[in-house]
Amino acid sequence: MDQAPFHAPSAADASPITPMMGQFLEIKAVNPGYILFYRMGDFYEMFFEDAEIASQALGIVLTKRGKHQGADIPMCGVPIHAAQDYLKKLIGLGHRVAICEQVEDPAEAKKRGGKSPVKRDVVRLVTRGTITEDDLLPTRGSAYLASLSMVRHGETDFALAWADVSTGETAVLDLSTAALGDELARIGPAELLLTEAARTTINEARLTLPDMAVTVLDAVAFDSEQAGTRIAAAFPSGEVDPTAFSRAGRAALGALVDYVRDSQKGVPVALRPPNAERLSAHMAIDAATRVSLELLETQRGAEKGSLRHEIDLTVTPPGSRLLARRLSAPLCDANRINARLDAVSTFVADGLITQRLRSELKAVPDLTRAVTRLALGRGGPRDLRAIGAAVSGAIALADRLATIADAPTEIATIAARLADAPAALASELADAIDDEPPLLARDGGFVRKGYDATLDAERALASETRGVVAALQQRLIDETDVRSLKIRHNGVLGYFVEVPAGHGGKLLEVPHRDTFIHRQTMANAMRFTTAELAELEGRIAKAHDAALALETAIFTRLADAVAVEQERLRAIADALAELDVATALAHLAMTRNFCRPTIDDSLAFFIEGGRHPVVETNVRAQHEVFVENGCDLTGGALWLVTGPNMGGKSTFLRQNALIAILAQMGSYVPASAAHIGVVDRVFSRVGASDDIGGGRSTFMVEMVETSAILNRATARSLVILDEIGRGTATFDGLSIAWAAVEALHNDTGCRALFATHFHEMTALAKTLKRVSNHTMKVREWEGEVVFLHEVAEGAADRSYGIQVARLAGLPESVLARARQVLGVLEQRSSGNKGVVLDDLPLFAHQPPAPKAAVNPIHDMLDQVRPDDLTPRQAIDLIYELKKIRDASRRN
């Protein structure tokens, strides 16, 4: 969603106005479009329109504070300790938030005198694409910030740059208008940056964009000349050469890094060197196909029921995120695909080591996000603990991988990166950080006891005050022989020595008068202090602060040590995720009876015993058997698939597309055998959908999607089409479907499955050499239809639509009329080669049957309530009914 600019009253025309409110308006003016979380003590306060928006979005009370230009100032607030929950809700709704903190001690403001407010400033801008906190992020998903630049050179060229700020992952891609919607659907950014001109071009192209926040920036943000300077500033080590990217690519990346830098308010951008992607490197899957195949979520927006949910057996969040990226962008390089499959095959061959690796991986924390938070100055002791545990886990996993003989390249590379883990850093972090540290360093108490002797001493003084005071008290008793001597404390005197009045004089005499200093005389007691007690009191007062300062220094030193190893740690994190995915896919293959596909650069597409992985699970959950089916589209074959609804056509079509996607992401596939020549694009047009909001009917959407397929498919593509032409008049639909098949066969030459209820189209198998007919088998038994869900050669002669309608519960009168109409249609078409050429008057309204005569016996029985009748009334009723029947016989 767009974030509308905020219009707050200006400080200039505010009269009268308090210094605090003047400060708010001044800060707000330089952060338009953001809800300002204005720190006031233990709360973040919001005012004016910000308060109205936040109170409605968060469901909190809207109050008021003072007046501005004679009107009440709306106000609401959230407590600091619960701010993350409220922030998450606002960001989820597409709002942007500016965090404004107190940047000086209130005591400093008091020194300035007058009514000067505490200095405040925005320390961070939070948007859907720039969040880094675990509790704001999807644990097993990415939150990408994307930047779209547009350059016109006769034709319009686009470039996308995107980054996951929480992990540092960054990429750049040049693309055309035609591919823009598909790539945005693949990446699924949480937030998109673009200019107003780019947004206008997208709207004119009628591109369907994924759900995301859209932030419109001034064109200067995408200036390609300034981009080089911005990129160099974001990657100061010189490892990124801006000239290596196209003009559009530089503009997109420059805008991206500048936006991230601004959002972090001066904190160095923790992005990794961008990966320059190419469209040809991965299988193209358009937005409609992703929806149709339910790759990452179902058509209802749920994760459960999607392909990802079915195959994601990873045990770490980074592994799950990597699997989702691979599923979204299957490879088109046969060598790289086979390298991934080699790694999976190695783990399939040794189930014991796979089980051990997965068990050890499960204990490895999310290294990537912990490193990024520390790099942004937003990390805490738990991140240090997580990094230490992750590095230790990487070292153990490297040792485990070293036992694999003749490991393939993929595994050897992973093992080498894990073995390069900084063991000294892991040891230091394990020694320093307690097992259960607090979230924030400022809370203290996270350094392990015994790590630092000075810290332990300060802690002992701070936390063991009672014992230290008791020891001093006992020593003073021994020295004075006053058994009733007590060391006490109050808010006025602090720590003091108290003795009964009768013993007070003793402490004022030699040899004790040089030790005890009189403080106060009371009716029954006298109070003293000593130099040692005064020193102890000062030390106790400072001990907590001193301990916290020591811990803070230790935290800073360890965070700096992590920063030095940042690149190695990120390489280790990548290796851990890759290992998790490889072992998860091996576990999937072993537990679900998947096979390794043969992948090459041919035009083969042969599947034996194929299964739909999601439907198979659902079928087995009902204790039924999933029917396996083969498919052979090698060399550009096109199968025309006919058969009844509910017969399994859609499942069969989709499962073949899913098998191709799984194979090219580097996974085993649900089949007994599979040979797939690399597919460059997959298109799936299965099921009806509309775009009412965009003014497009179901048929229009169908035609738009079919147009995209016919215009973009190549000989290396896989096309899945179902029921093309069913959304319009019969002859129109048949004509369109007929022509589409001819185009796929003659012009594109792609591998295709085309399901249809237009039985007339089966005649194409006689004239098009690569077209063959296949059907979903059914059996009829005593008027019932049994769907076998089995694909066989040949063509269906019926669609069994009326039988399916009966299963759906249509009234029997409707079904009877439908059978009558069907009989007439079949009779009229029998002599015309399956084509009806004239209008069908049989659809005229049929007059209702004559109303049956009224039966008085039925009327009487309708009025009787048997449970209300006495025995005598029942006998009388029988006699009455007998009289009526006898009378009707006489008439």
N, C-alpha and C positions, 0 to 999 in steps of 0.2 A: 504494500500500500504506500501511497505517497505520504510524506510528512509535510503537512501544510505549514507555512511560515507563521511564526507567532508575532502578534502585534500587541505589545505592552505599552502602557503610557510612558512617554519619555520623561527623563528627569528634568528636562528644560521647562516643560509646562506644568510641572507638579508644584503646586503651591497651596498651603505649606506642605513640607515633606520632612520626615525624620531622617537623620543621617543613615540609619540602618536601611530604611526603604530606598533612600537615594543610592546606596551601595548596591542594593538588589537590582534596581532598574539599570544602573550602569553596567553591571555584569550581564544582565539579561540582554541588553542592547547589542553586545558583541557576540552573543550566542543565539541568534534567531533560529527558530525551528526546533529548539530543544526545550523540554520541560526542565526547569532549573531546580535541582535538589539543593536548597540553600541551607547550609549547616548552621544551626542555632542550638548550642549546647548538645543535648542528647537526641536531638531530632533533626531531620531534614524537613524544612518548611517550604511550602509552595504558595505563591500569591497570584492574584489576578486570574487571567485565563488559564494559567498553568494549574492553579488550584481547582478550577471548575472541571478541567479535563481529567485531572488525576482523581478527584473525588468520585467522578462517575465511573472511570475505568477501574478503580481499585475498590469501590464500594465503601469509602471512608467518609466520615462526616465533614461537610463543608461548613467552616465557621467564618469569622471575620476578625480582622485586626486593624484597628485605626481607620482613618479615612483618607481618601485621596481625591482632591477636587470636589469635596463635599459628599462623595459617595463612599460607602463601606468597601474596604479592601477584602475580597474573598481570600480565605486561607485554609489550608489543610496541611497535615504533616504526618510523617511516618517515623517511628523510633529507629535510631541507628542500628540497634541490634537485630531488627527485623527488616532492614532496608532491602536486603537481597531478594527476599520473597516478593516485595512490592516491585522492585526493579525488574524482576523476571516477568511479571505479569505485564508491565508497561511495554517492555521490549517485545514480548510475544504479540502484543496488539499492534505493533508497528511504530510505536512512539520512540522518539530519541530523547535521551536524558543527559543533562550536563551535571556532573557531580561537583558542587562548589563547597570547598572545605575551608575551615579556619586555618590560615597559614602563619599565624603568630600566636604567642601565648597571650591570653587576656590581660596578664599583668603588664605586658608591654603597652597595650592600648591604654591602660590606666595611667601609665607614666606620661603619655602624651597630653593627658588632661582633657577637659571639656567633654563633649559628647561623641568623641571620635570612636567609631565602631571598630571591632576587631577586624584586622585585614583578612579578606577572603578572596579566593580565586578558584576558577574552574581547574580541577586537576585531571579531569578525564571526561571525554565524551563517549557515551555508551550507545551503540546502535546494534541492530540485529547482526551486522556483519563484523563487529569489532569486539565482541565479548570474549573473555578468556577464562572466566571462573567456571569450575566444574559444575556448580549448582545452577548455572545459567545455561550451560551447553548440553546438547544431546550427548550422552555418554558414548553411545556407539554410532554416532553420526557426526558429520562435519557441518560447520557453519561458515560457509564461504562468503567473502566479500568480493563481488565482481565489479569490474570496470569496463564499460563498453565505449570504444572510440569509433568515430566514423570519419572516413576520409573519402572525398569524391575525386576520382581521376577518370572522368567520363562515366565509369561505372562506380557504384557505391561500394566501398570496401570497409569492412568492419574488423576490429580486433578486440579480443576479450583478454583481460588479465584478471586472474582471480587468486585469492589467497585465503587460507584458513589461519587467521591471526593466532589462534590457540596452539597451533603446531608449527607455524612458519612455512608450511607447504605453499608454494607459489608457482604459477604457470602462466604462459602467454600463448595465444592462438590467433592466427589470422584466418578469417573466414568471410564467406559471402553472405548476402542477405538470405539466400535460400537455406543456408545451413545454420543461421543464427538461432532460430527457434529450437532446432534439434539440440544444439550444443548447450543452450541454456537449460533445456530439459535434462540433459545429461549431468551437468554440473549441479543444478538445483541450488543456486545461490540464495543465501538468506537476505542479501541486500545487493542491489544493483545501482551503480553510479553511471550516469550518462548525462548528456546535454539535452536541452529541450528539442534541438533539431533532430537528434538521434531518436528521441521518443516519438516525434512526429512521423519520421520515416518508418518506424516500426508499426505505428498505428495505420499508416497508409498501406503498408504491406499486409495488414490484417493478420499479423503473427500472433499466435497464442503463447503467452509467456507464463511460466510457472508462478505459483504463489510466492511473492517475495516483497520486501520493502523496496521502493524505488526512490532514489535520492537524485534530484536534478541539480547539477552543478553548473556554474558559469563555464562558458566555452574556454576561458583562459586556463581552467584546470586541466584541459586536455591539449594544451599547446605542445606540439611535438618538439619545438626548439628548446623550450624550457624543460622538457621531460628528461633530457640527458643529464642535466644538473640535478634534478630530483632523484633520479635513479642512482647517480654516483654518490649522493649524500646518504641514500638509504643503504647502500652496500659499499662502505668506505674502503674495504680491503682491496678493491679493484678487481674482484672476481667476476663482476658483471660488466660486460661491454655494451653500452646502450646501442651502439651502431650495429650490433648483431641482430637487432630486431628491425622490423619494417617501421615505416613512419607511423602507421596506425598502432602497431604493437608498442612502440615507445610511448605514444600518447596515452594509451590505456594503462600501461605499467606506471608511467609517471603520475597520472591522476590517482591511481591506487595507492602507491606508497606515500604520496602527499596526504591523502585522506587519512591513512592509518597514522602517520606522524602527527597530524593535527588532533586526532582522537586521543592519542596518548599524551598530549600536552608536553612535548619535549623529551619524553623518554625514547631512547633509540629504538627504531623499528626492529623487531625480532623476526624478520622474514628471512627465509632461505633463498639462495640464488634461484631465480625462476627457471623452470623447465620450459623450453621452447617446444610446444606440441605441434603436430601436423595432423590435419584431418584424415589423411590416408593411413595413419598409423593404427587407428582403431575402427572397428566396425561401426558404420553409421546406423543409428537407430533413431527414427524421428519420434516426436513427442506422442503422436497418436499410437505408434507401435508400442512405446513404453507403457502407455495406459492399457492397451489391448492385452499385452502379455503379462501385465502386473509384475514387473520385475522387482521393484523396491517396495511397492505398496499396492493394495487392491484398488479396483476402480471406485471403491467407497472410501478410500483414503486410509485404510487400516493396514498395518504392517503384517499382522497375522493373516495368512492366506496368500501372501506374495511369495515369489520365488526366493527372494532373499531370506525371508523368515524360514523357509523350508530347508535351505542348504547351509545357513549360517550356524556352523558348529564351532566357531572360534571361541576361545576362552579369555581373550583380552579385548578391551575396547579398541586399541589401535588395530588389532587384527580384524575386528569387525568392520572398522572404517575402511581398511584396505580392501577387504572382500567386496564391500559395496562399490568402491571405485572400479574394481576390476569387472564386476558384473555390469556396471553402467557403461564400460568402454572395453569390450572384448578386443583382443589384438587382431591385427591382420597380417602379421609376420609369422609364417609357419615355423621358422627356427625358434623364435622367442616363445611361441606357444608350446612347442615340443620341449623346450628347456624347462618350462614350468611343469609340464606333464611328467618329465623325468624325475623331478623332485617328488611329486605326488606318488609316482610309481615306487620310488625307493621306500617311502614310508608305508605304502600298502604292502610291500613285500616283507616288512618287519613290523608287525603289529605291536610287539612288546616295546620296542624302542619308541614307537609313536605314542603309545600310552604313557610312557614315562616322560617324554618331552611335553606332552599336553598337561600332565600333572604339574610339572615344574613351571610351565608357562603360566598356568592359572594363578600362581602366586606372584607374578611379576606385575608391578604397578605401571600406570600410564606414564612412561618416561618422557615422551615428547611434550605433553602439556605442562608437566612439572618444570621442565627446562625452560619453556617459554615464559611461564609466569615469573620465574626468577629473573630471567633476562629483562622483563618489563618492570622489575621492581615491585611485583605484585605477589610474589611467592611467600611462603612461610615455612616453618619447621617441618610440616608434613611433606612438603615438596622435597626438602633435603632428605628426609627419611625415605621417601619413595624413590628418589634417584639412587641412593645407596643400595636399596633393596633390588632395584632393577639392574644395576651394574653387577651386583653379586650374582643375581639370577642369570645374567648373560654369560658370565664366566663359567658357571656350572653347566649351562646349556652348550657352550662351546666344547667343554670337555666331553659331554655326552655325544655330540656330533662327531667328535674326533674318532669315535669307535666305529663309525660307519666305513666299511671298506669300499674303495672305488666309488666314492660319493660323486654324483653328477655335478656339473658346474654350478648350478643354482644353489645346491646345498653347501658346496665347498666355499662359495662366495659368502654365504650367510655365516658359516662357521668362522671364516677369516675375520669378518667384521665383529663378531661377538668376541673372538679371542683378543681383539685389540682394545677391549674394555680397560679403562684405567683402574686397575686393582687397588692402587694406593688410595685413590679418591674414595672408592667404595669402603675400604677399611676405615679411613678417617671418618666418614659419615656414620658408619655403624658404631664406632667408638664414641662419637660426639653426641648423637641425637638419641633421645630417650625412645623407648618402644612405642609410647603413646603420647606424642607431643601435641601441644595445642595448635590451633589453626594459625594464630598470629604470633609473630616474634615478640610483639610488644607485651604479650601476656606473660612471657617468661616461663621458667620451669621446664624447658625442653632439652637442656644440655644434660647429658647423662652424668650421674654422680661418679666422681673419680676421674673424670676427664680433665678437669682443671682445678688444681689445689686451691688457688686463690678464690675461685668461685665457690668452691665447697666451704671455705672458711666464712665467706660473706653470707652464704646461705645458712650456715650453722648459727651465725649470730642473729640473722633475721628470723629464722623459723624455730630456733631452739632458745628463744629469749628466756623462757621460763626456767630452763635448766641452768643457763648462765647466771641469772639473777639468784636462783636458789643456791648455787655454789658460792657466790659472793656472800650471800646472807650467812651461810654456815661458817665461812671463814671469819666474818666479823664477829659472830657469836663466840667462836673459839678464842678470838683475840681479846674480846672484852669480857667474856664470861657472863654476858647478859643473855640468858636463855630466852627471854621474851622479845628480843630484838627482831624486828620485821623490816623487810624492804617492801615498800608499797608504791603505788602509782596513782596519780589523779591528773585531771586535765589542766590544773592550775600549776602545781608544783612539779609535775613530771614524776621522776623516780626520787624517792627519799627514804631515809632510815628513820623508823619510828620505834621508840622505847617508852615504857611506862614512865610517868613523871618522877617516880621515886628513883629511877636509874639514870635520869637525864644528867644529874650533876656529875655522875661518874665519867660521862663522856666529855665533860667540860674540863676535867682534871688531867694532869700528867699521868700516864703517857699518851692518853687518847685525844687530848685537845688539839694536837697537831694533825690528827687524821680526820676528826669529825668537825664539820662546820655547821653551826646552829642555823636553822631555817625558821622554826616556828615553835612557840610554846602554847600548849592547850591545857585544859583543866586536868586531864588525866594522862596526857602524853606530851612528849617532846619530839620534835622532828629535826633531822640533820641530813646533811649530804656529805659526800666525800669526793675528793678529786677523781678517784677511780670510778665512783658511781657516775659522776658527771660525764667523764670520758666514755664510759660504757653507754650512757644514755644517748650521747651524740653518735656513737658508732651504731647503735641499734636503729636510730632514726635514719641513718644513711645506708644501713646494710641492704635494705631492699632495693633502693635505687642503684646502689653499687653493684649488686648482683645482676640486676636487669641490664645495666650498662655493660657488664662483662659478657653477658649472654648475647646482647646485641652485637658486640664486637666479634664474638665467635661466629654468630650467624653471618655477618657481613663477610668475614674472612672465608667461610665455607662457600657462600654464594659466589664470591669472586673465584674460588677454585673451580666451581662448576662452570662459570662463564669461560674460563680458560679452556675447558674441555668440551665446550658447547657443540662444536661440529662433530667430534668423535661420538658424543652422546647421542646426537641426532642420527648418525649413521647406525649406531647400535639399536636405536629405537626402530629404524626402518627394518633392520635385520630381524628383530624380534617379531614385528608384524608379519613379515614375509614367512617366517617360520611358523607362526600361528596359522596363517592361511593354508600353507602347504600341508601341515599335519591335520588341520580341520577337514580339508578336502579329502585327504586319505582316509580319515575316520568316516566321512560320509560315504566314500566308495565302498569301504569294508562293511558298513552296517546296512547299506541300502542296495547292495548288489549292483553298483554302477560299474561300467567298463571303461577302459582307456580307449579313446577314439584315435583313429589314424587321421593325422592332419597333414595336408600337403597343398601344393599350389595348383592342383588339378581342378576340374569342374565336377568332381565326384560329389554325390550326396546319397549315401547308402546307409540305411539304418535297419538293423534287424532287431526285432523284439523291443521296439521303442515304447517308452512309458512317459506319462505326464507326471513329474515328480510331486506336484501339489495334489492333484486329483488322486493319485495313487495312495497317498497318505490318508486322504479322506475316505476312500473306498475301503482300505484295510481297517480303518477305525470302525467301520460298520461290519467287519468280519466277512467282507466279500472279496472277490478276486478281481484285480485290475486286468483287463484284457490287453495284451501286448499287440502292437501292430508294427509292421515294417513299412519302409518307404524308400523308393529308389528314384531319385530325380537326376541321376548322373547325366552329364552332357547337356543340360538345359531341358530336361523333360518337364512336361506340364501335365499334372494329374487333374482331371475333372472328377470331382467327388460328389456323388449324389447319394440320396438316402434320406430317411425320415428325420424330423426334429426329434431330439432326445436320443438319437441313434449314436451320438458320439463324434459327429463331424468336427465341431469346434474344438473339442479336446484333442482330436487327432491333428488338426491343423496346428494348434498352438504348441503341442508337444514337440513337433519337429523344429519349429523356430527356437524353442527353449533349448533343445539339444544342441543346436548350432551355436547358440550364445554361450552355453556352459562349456562346450568344447573349446571355443576360441578364447575364453577367459582363463583356460588352463586347468579345467576340471574334468574328472571322469563324468560320464553321462549315463542317464537311466536307459540302458539298452543292453542287449547281449552282444552287439557289435555295431560299430559305427565308423564310416569312412567319409570324411568331409573335406572337400577342397575349400580353401579359405573363402569365406563369404564376405564381400566388401560392405554390403548393406542388407539389412533385414527390414522388410515391410510387412506389417500385419494389419489387415483391415477386417476385423471380426467383431460382429455385434453392432447394434444401432446406438447412435448417440446424436444429440443435437446441441446447438449453441443458440439458445433462445435469446440470451443477453446480447449476443452479437448479431442477432437478426438472421440466423441461418437455421433452416429446417433440418430434420434428420436426413432427408435426401440430399440437401445441399452439402451438408458436412460429408456425407458419403462420397459425393462427386468430387469435392475438394481433395479429400484424402486419396481417392483413386487417381485423380489428376497428378498429384505429387508422385505417386508410385510410377505411373506410366512415363512421366517426364524425367525421373531421376534414377530409375532402376537400370542396372547394367547387366551384362552377361554373367557377371560373378555374383549377382544378387540372389537373395531368396525372398520370394514374394508369397504371402499367405493372404488369400482373398476369400471372403465368405458372403454369399447372398448379394452380390453386386446387382443393382437394378431393381431390387424388391421394393424400394420406397416410392415407386411411381407406377403409372399404368402398365399393364402386362406387356403390351407390345413394345412400349418405350424401354422398359427395363430389360426385356429379352434382347432387344437390339443393342443396347449399351453393353450388356454383359458379353454378347457375341463378339462385338467389335473389340472389347477389352482383351478377350482371350486371343484374338487374332494379333493384336498389337504386341502382347507379351510373347507370343510365339514368333512372329515375323520380325518385329523391330528390336525387341529387347533380348530375346533368346535366353532369358533367365530361368533358373530353377523355380518352379511355382506349383502351388496347390490352390486349386480354384473350386470352392464348394458352391453348389447351386441347386435350386429346386426347379430351374427351367430344364426339364428333361429333353427339350428339343435340342439343347446344346450338345448332347452326347453325339450328335451327328458329326461334330467337328473332328472327332477322332478318325473319321474316314478321309478327311482332306488335309489335316495338319499332321505331319509325320511324327512330331514329338509329343503330341497330345494322346493320352490314353484315358480310358474310363475306369473309375473305381467307385465302389459303393459300400455303404455301411449295411451289413447283413442284418436281416430280421427274419423272424419266424412267426407264422400265424397258427394259433391253436385254439380251436373252438371259439372263433370270433375275437380272441384276444391277440394282441401283438406283443411279441417278445423281442426286445432290442438286444442284439448279440454284441454290439460295440466292436465288431470285427470288420476290418477293411478287406474287401475282396475285389478281384477284377470284374469288370462289367458295369452295367448301369442299372439304376433302380427304375422300376416301371411305375412306382407309386411313391407318394410322399407320406402317406399315413397321417395326414394332418388331422382328420376327423377323430382318429383313435387317440391322438395326443390331446385333442380338445376334450375328449371324454375323460381322460385321466386328470385334466385340469378342473373338471367339475362343471362343464357347460350343461345347461338344462337339456333333458332328453328331447324336448320338442325342437330345440335348436339343432341338435345333432340329427334328428330324423329329417328335418328340412334340408340340412346340409347334405345328407346322403342322397336325397331326391335330386338336388341341384347337381351334385357330382355325377350322378348317373346320366343326366341329360347332357352334361358337358362331355363326358367320355363318349357318349353315343354320337354326338355331333362332330367330335374331333377324330373319330375313327377313320374317316376317309380322307382326311386332310393332312396326313403326315405329322399329326400332333399339333397343328396350328389351327386355332379357331379364328375365322376371319370376319364373322358377322357379329352384330350385337346379340345379346342374349336376353330376350323378353321374359325368360322364365323367372327373372328376379322380381317380376311384378308381385304386388302384395296379394297373397292368397286369402280369400274370404274365410272367416271362421266357420267352423262346423256348426250345424244347427244346434240350438240349445236343447238339451234333453228335457223331457217332461218332468214336472215336479212329482216326486214320490212322497205321499203323505206319511208312509211308514218311516221313511228316512227323516222327514221333518220332525216327527215325534221323537224318534231316537236321538236326534241331535239335541233335543231339549231335556233329555233325561240325564240325571246324575245318579248312577247306580249306588254310590256310597250313601246317598241321602234317603234311599227308599227303605221303608219298613217292609217286613215280609208280606203284610196285607196289601201294601201299595204295589209291590212287585207282581203279585198274583193278579190284581186288578189291571195292571199294565199289559200283562200277557193276554188277558181276555179282550182288552181294547184293541190290541194289535191284531188279534184273530178276527175281530169284527171287521176291521178295515180291509184285511186281505180278502175275506169272504165277499164283501161288498164289491171290491174291484173285480173279482172273478165273475160275479153276476153281470157286471157292466161290460 
